[in-house]
């Protein structure tokens, strides 16, 4: 196989991996936020679902944050930041 094609295939697989990880992590974070928010709403409020919405939105933002960090790490050539 040519080196150029191997690098291109590796880049495509990396992008697909990032997309799948983003959706899985975001879904899990949203599900956790939903259940935590639902539990807290039942505990604190009788008929409101304020915290459910808040925690689902926090789950979405955490998924976005993880994707951005992963993309920036891959742009830097896989180097780990010493700060994080």
C-alpha positions as CSV (number, residue, x, y, z in Angstrom):
1,X,0.0,0.0,0.0
2,X,1.1,3.5,-0.7
3,X,2.1,5.6,2.3
4,X,-0.2,8.4,1.2
5,X,-3.3,6.2,1.1
6,X,-2.4,4.7,4.5
7,X,-2.2,8.2,6.0
8,X,-5.5,9.2,4.4
9,X,-7.3,6.1,5.7
10,X,-5.9,6.7,9.2
11,X,-7.2,10.3,9.1
12,X,-10.7,9.1,8.0
13,X,-10.8,6.5,10.7
14,X,-9.7,9.1,13.3
15,X,-12.5,11.5,12.2
16,X,-15.1,8.6,12.4
17,X,-13.8,7.7,15.8
18,X,-14.1,11.3,17.0
19,X,-17.7,11.5,15.8
20,X,-18.8,8.2,17.3
21,X,-17.1,9.1,20.6
22,X,-18.8,12.5,20.6
23,X,-22.3,11.0,20.2
24,X,-21.8,8.2,22.7
25,X,-20.3,10.6,25.4
26,X,-23.0,13.2,24.8
27,X,-25.8,10.7,25.0
28,X,-24.4,9.2,28.2
29,X,-23.9,12.6,29.8
30,X,-27.4,13.7,28.8
31,X,-28.9,10.4,30.2
32,X,-27.1,10.8,33.5
33,X,-28.1,14.5,33.6
34,X,-31.7,13.5,33.0
35,X,-31.8,10.9,35.7
36,X,-30.0,13.1,38.2
37,X,-32.2,16.1,37.4
38,X,-35.4,13.9,37.6
39,X,-34.3,12.6,41.0
40,X,-33.5,16.1,42.4
41,X,-36.8,17.5,41.0
42,X,-38.8,14.8,42.7
43,X,-36.9,15.4,45.9
44,X,-37.0,19.2,45.9
45,X,-40.0,20.2,43.8
46,X,-43.4,18.5,43.5
47,X,-44.5,19.5,40.0
48,X,-41.6,21.2,38.3
49,X,-38.9,19.8,36.0
50,X,-36.4,22.7,36.1
51,X,-33.3,20.7,37.2
52,X,-34.0,18.0,34.6
53,X,-33.5,20.6,31.9
54,X,-30.5,22.1,33.6
55,X,-28.7,18.8,33.9
56,X,-29.5,17.7,30.4
57,X,-28.0,21.0,29.0
58,X,-25.0,20.5,31.2
59,X,-24.6,17.0,29.7
60,X,-24.7,18.5,26.2
61,X,-22.1,21.0,27.0
62,X,-19.9,18.4,28.7
63,X,-20.0,16.3,25.5
64,X,-19.1,19.4,23.4
65,X,-16.2,20.2,25.8
66,X,-14.8,16.6,25.6
67,X,-15.0,16.7,21.8
68,X,-13.2,20.0,21.5
69,X,-10.4,18.9,23.9
70,X,-10.0,15.6,21.9
71,X,-9.9,17.5,18.5
72,X,-7.3,20.0,19.9
73,X,-5.2,17.2,21.3
74,X,-5.2,15.4,17.9
75,X,-4.3,18.7,16.1
76,X,-1.3,19.0,18.3
77,X,-0.1,15.6,17.1
78,X,-1.3,13.6,20.1
79,X,0.8,15.5,22.6
80,X,-0.7,15.6,26.1
81,X,-1.0,19.0,27.8
82,X,0.9,19.2,31.0
83,X,-1.7,21.6,32.3
84,X,-4.7,19.2,32.1
